[in-house]
Amino acid sequence: CPPCSSLSRRRSPSRASVAFKGIWTKSFRRAVSGEFLATLICVLLGLGSTVDWASGTEKPSPADLVLVSLCFSLGVATVVQCFLPFSSCHINPVGKLSLAKALFYVTAQCLGAIAAAGLLYLLTRPVRCLHVNLDISVGHALLVELLITFELLFTVTATCNAKRADLTGSASLAIGLAVVIGHLFAIRYTGAGMNPARSFGPLTNAACFTSTPDVLGGPILGGILAAAVYQCLRKVQRGGGLQPPTSWRGRRHLRQAWFLEIDRGEKKEPLQELSADVLSSV
């Protein structure tokens, strides 16, 4: 009847209320604060390892490749392990979130990176920016950043998927190793940004924006590509179906995995689904 239809229209939530659902809660404010602090710690420790303490009379030697790689990777693994219960520890503007929540997350991450670079600038001037190797073009640098960010974000989405029953070990350790691999490969090319927020902080404080397209655009494109490829592979895996096991124990494990794998009507587990929140870690 018309009165009932008008009443249902009034009660139906608007798109704005749905988009901003959960924004003004205490848990979300805690998550945003955690993102700010985690990004600040990660960028401060990692960026500090690149400071060259050679005297002015000596020719500055390049920062040790292994030192920088280990400092960034161990810093990422540490903050992921510490801040995971509070904000899922994205520390990277790439992840699976609603647009409204993503705006708050990205803002907190960028502010954390700027604050970290500012603290380091006050302590050890000047702050080092990411500079592209002069022997490669901007397009090549963008491709390098895309590849290492793809490798990192694919690792994050694959190891932090709570629906996978076959995962063992530490996700934070796997993410840290992915950061090591990316840095060992790309530091000589672009400085290995791998994170728009991590690159944005030093760029803002030192006002050196010559490498902005590759150190910011490459990680963004790499993160989007990693998420898209992983989702496509998951769909292909679901379409292929599950092979029937021969033993009773195998059928039992298969039934549990099947309930975990179906999106609609999936079995609710107390474990948090990290793939819906983790952004990357780094």
DARALIN-V870829 format. One record per residue. RES is the residue in one small letter. PHI is phi as a letter, one per 20 degrees, with the letter a starting at -180 (none if undefined). Layout:
RES/PHI, RES/PHI
This chain:
c/none, p/f, p/f, c/f, s/f, s/f, l/f, s/f, r/f, r/f, r/e, s/f, p/f, s/f, r/f, a/f, s/f, v/f, a/f, f/e, k/f, g/n, i/f, w/e, t/e, k/f, s/f, f/f, r/f, r/f, a/f, v/f, s/f, g/f, e/f, f/f, l/f, a/f, t/f, l/f, i/f, c/f, v/f, l/f, l/f, g/f, l/f, g/f, s/f, t/e, v/f, d/e, w/e, a/f, s/f, g/f, t/e, e/e, k/f, p/g, s/e, p/f, a/f, d/f, l/f, v/f, l/g, v/f, s/f, l/f, c/f, f/f, s/f, l/f, g/f, v/f, a/f, t/f, v/f, v/f, q/f, c/e, f/e, l/g, p/f, f/e, s/c, s/m, c/l, h/f, i/l, n/a, p/f, v/c, g/r, k/d, l/b, s/f, l/f, a/f, k/f, a/f, l/f, f/f, y/f, v/f, t/f, a/f, q/f, c/f, l/f, g/f, a/f, i/f, a/f, a/f, a/f, g/f, l/f, l/f, y/f, l/f, l/e, t/c, r/g, p/e, v/f, r/e, c/e, l/e, h/d, v/f, n/g, l/f, d/e, i/c, s/e, v/f, g/f, h/f, a/f, l/f, l/f, v/f, e/f, l/f, l/f, i/f, t/f, f/g, e/f, l/f, l/f, f/f, t/f, v/f, t/f, a/f, t/e, c/d, n/e, a/f, k/f, r/e, a/e, d/e, l/f, t/c, g/n, s/d, a/f, s/f, l/f, a/f, i/f, g/f, l/f, a/f, v/f, v/g, i/f, g/f, h/f, l/f, f/e, a/d, i/g, r/f, y/e, t/c, g/n, a/l, g/f, m/m, n/b, p/g, a/f, r/f, s/e, f/f, g/f, p/f, l/f, t/f, n/f, a/e, a/l, c/d, f/d, t/f, s/d, t/g, p/g, d/e, v/f, l/d, g/f, g/f, p/f, i/f, l/f, g/f, g/f, i/f, l/f, a/f, a/f, a/f, v/f, y/f, q/f, c/f, l/f, r/f, k/f, v/f, q/f, r/f, g/f, g/f, g/m, l/d, q/f, p/f, p/f, t/e, s/e, w/f, r/f, g/f, r/f, r/f, h/f, l/f, r/f, q/f, a/f, w/f, f/f, l/f, e/e, i/f, d/f, r/e, g/m, e/f, k/f, k/e, e/d, p/f, l/f, q/f, e/e, l/f, s/f, a/e, d/c, v/f, l/d, s/q, s/e, v/m
